[in-house]
Amino acid sequence: MHKLVFINIAIIILCSCTASASMENKYSGIFCDENGVFLENINDTSAVFISTSHKRYLVKMNAVEYIGGENQLIDDIRYSGINDKYEMNIRQFFVIFFDNNMNIIEVRMSNYFDNFISSSLLSSYKKDYINLIKQSQGKWQKRIADEKFYLYVFYVRT
């Protein structure tokens, strides 16, 4: 619940800094990447995930968890050595999209803070973080059974 409160506060703060006419545009600054907006209509229980092929999926929020909890996930990322390679000191938002068998279909990384990252590092930075998260395959479990797709949203200080 603490993570969800922080994400909601971050969305409100970051959205208030974005001049836009619609709610969809407000979220696009936070949950978009080079393929466009990937998360919209967010609430405490669900969201619409937009894949890189632009298909839309209504998914349950908080229906999946990392084995060992979110703190373990963040520790696994931090102690992988990747933070030594890219110490940016920013909070980076990630979205992991799973199928019913807990296979990772897509990992998306927000581009909201891209302007704080050297352009010469940006491509490898994103690629390395996304590949690291994809390696967490098999370390996830369902909290709610019988969903067709699952979504996990989190941030980590990079």
Buried (B, 14 or more C-beta within 10 A) or exposed (E): EEEEEEBEEBBEEBBEEEEEEEEEBBBBBBBBBEBEBBBBEBEEEBBBBBBBEEEEBEBBBBBBBBEEEBEEBBEBBBEBEBBEEBEBEBBBBBBBBBEEEBEBBBBBBBBBBBEEBEEEEBEEBBEBBBEBBEEBEEBBEBEEEEBEBBBBBBBBEB
